[in-house]
């Protein structure tokens, strides 16, 4: 296969511990179309995993001699690798680094199209469509989840853990807005799909905004999809929560002089210091699925906005990528789409989920989720908001961690719902 100039430079770029460790999980074998470079990258990865160092030219040569390639093929492979090793110090590293995402996307698209054509030739149109969705929307491929060796790879796992331990907790988890809950669970990990569940009127969407604002203030870019409310209404909720000025005052622009001054002062102080942002995307429920969500995320990424926390309000009214006649299975497919997308993209996500009517007036559990068995099984974290009759009268809400796939459950806190300013306040025990 012909040698692509950028692919050659990319391989030379990766012949460095710093560069290789940075892109080890991102760049796969499939991203090299040239046989020699793909083989060389495999040797490079295996050697690095085992010895934590970059193989020299002699090691590549020794590994080539062990293969069943023909003599001519070995010469070609060695010639290509020799040129790459010699060029690694003179390549334009900035150019290579800036174009890695483009290279990865290009190869993934070409591979997905090749596989789809094969399925079409077999007259398996449905399989071709599913394969394209799986590869291009969810970003899933056969080698995305390599086999992990418990005993052989333990040193590599320790190296990764040690590096992660130096990153502040708030950068590794999407924390909740409430310290007592964070103390017990840390928050939502990358790749986890979470929900805030509750009855109508309890404040699920307000709570989603609490998570969004809290995460953004901690430095994460937040993308908030709103399917029921308008984008303007959702932005007004954030304005109210941040400034603690009543939502209706902002909506009707009925500020008194003090309120207007306070509103402008808060934004004038905070905005210039913010390196992160909350972007709100208004969509229509029967046209919104994870394909559309991915298109928006990718479009924003092209514009320089890297989504770090995804909010969907709500999966309960979205449509699935596929179609099911039975309502329960259709809802289940939406949650699987959400879960799979978060997992494949290594992106923490949160949605809102309705509880059944029987949960009214008492402490709710995951069994009270509508279509409870499917949703509770699929989601990684389930936060439940519930109220006794007396709590509802006093605007109190019990916020609890009812499911946590990779951590503790049972933590809960009592909150006061200040809906006039879109805020939940902790009540002292």
C-alpha positions, 0 to 999 in steps of 0.5 A: 500500500502506498505511503501517505505523507501525513501517516508517515509523519504521524508514526515518526511523531509517536516515536516519543514517550511523551507523544505516545503516552498522550495518544496511546488510547486515541490512535488505534492500529486501524488508523494506519493504512500502510502495512509497514506502519500499522505493523510498526505501530503494533510493535511500538505499542506492545514494547511500550506497554511492556518496557515503558520505553520506545523501541529502537531500530534494532528492536524493530529489526529483531521483531521483523525477523520473527514474522512470517513475512517474505524476505522482500516484505521484511525489507520494505517494512524495515526501509519504511521504519528506518526512514521514520526513526531517522525523521522523528527529530525533524518533523513538524510536531505542531502540524502533526498534532493539530491534524490527528483528529482529522486523520482519525475521523477520515480513517474511521469513515473510510473503514465504516464505508468499506464495511457497509459496502460489503454488507450492501453487496450481501443485500444486508441493507439493515446491517449496513445502516446499523454498522454505519450508525455504530461506527460513525455516530457511536464511534464504536469499532472492533478494536476500541475495547482491547483485551486486558491482561490482568497479570501482564498489564498490571504495571501499566494500570498502576502507571495510569492510576498514578498519573490520574491520582495527580489530577484534582478530583473535580477534573476527573468527576462531574461533581454534584452541587452538594458537598455531602453527596460528593463526599460519599460518591465523588460524582459522575465519571467519564463514560457514565450515564446518569439521571435525575428522577422524580415526579412532575413538578419536583424540580428535575430540570432545575436540578439538571441546571444545578449540575450544569452550572456547578460543572461549568464553574469547575471548568467543564464545557457543558452542552445542555439539550432542552426538548420541552422548554425553549432555549431562551427559557433555559438560559433565563433559568441559568441567569436566575440561578447564577444571580439569585434574581427571581426568574419572573423578574428576568423573564419580564425584565422588571428589574428595580435599579438594585437588581439590574445593577447586581445582575450586570455586576455578577456577569461582568465579574464572572464572564471574563474569568470563565474559560468554560461555557454552557451551550444550550441547544433547543430541539424538538422531541420527535426529531431528537435522537443520539444521531442528532446529539452527536451531529451537534457535538461534532459541529461544536467541536469543529468550532473549537468547543469540546463538550465535557458534560452532556445534559439531555432534558429528557431521554424520556421524550427523545426518539431511539436511533432504531424503532420499536412498536412497543412503547417500553422497548422504544424507551429502553432503546433510547436509554441504551443509545444514551448509555452507549454513546457516553461509554463510547465517547468517554463522555459523562452524561445526565438526563431526567427521568419520570417516576411513576404516580405511585411514588407520590407522597413517599420516599422513592427508589429505583423501582419507582422509575417508569419502565423501572427494570430497563432504565435502572439496569441501563443507567450507571447512576440514579439520583432520586428526588422525592417528597413526603406529603409534609415535605411537599408542603414545606418545599423540601426535597430528599435528594438521594443516590439510589444507584451507583454502578461504581461506588457507594449508594444510600447517601442522601440530603434534604434540600429546600426548593427555591424555585423562584430563583431556580435553586436547591439549597441544603438544609442544615441537619 
